[in-house]
């Protein structure tokens, strides 16, 4: 759980580190894909907690913009007022959806300038994490940098993009784990590791956002 929380958001492979540490523990075995996916629920919960205001604002505006110009707009979008065409939060919501479906750059673009093609490109980069040893955070952040986004913007979008994808895989593995042999780690151990990953993940997010505001990703590379 500690290793998962430490490595999930840094541009290094959390799965590879869990695999290595598993061999060094007394059990000396791979914790398995199910264990890894379930503990990732903890780190993604940390993202939800840390970015709660951003997430609720993006979701709220994304749903509200469908009702602009209709009779039900006041009931649905009154909290946000008029949703202007091209609202950054609405566009960011679509970019996250598109990203699921499918020392580079100028480092000048902010996350408010995220475009739909860029959302798709970063989503495709995230798919590289299906290859063992490839860091999801590293792949998505690198693509963001290559497209000219600032380090904080690239990292923030990488965090937000992970929520639906990682939650989806984690919940899938969690549901399918019931009724199957527990393996080297049972339900109690998985739950404990997930809780630990939440706390450590929150600390790592805060650390990484502060680090990249003044420094580069080179040490992690």
Secondary structure as UniProt FT lines:
FT   HELIX           2..7
FT   TURN            8..11
FT   HELIX           14..24
FT   TURN            26..27
FT   HELIX           33..50
FT   HELIX           52..64
FT   HELIX           65..67
FT   TURN            68..69
FT   TURN            71..72
FT   HELIX           73..77
FT   TURN            78..80
FT   TURN            85..86
FT   HELIX           88..101
FT   HELIX           111..113
FT   HELIX           116..127
FT   HELIX           128..130
FT   TURN            132..133
FT   HELIX           136..146
FT   TURN            147..148
FT   HELIX           151..177
FT   TURN            178..179
FT   TURN            183..184
FT   HELIX           187..212
FT   TURN            213..214
FT   TURN            218..220
//
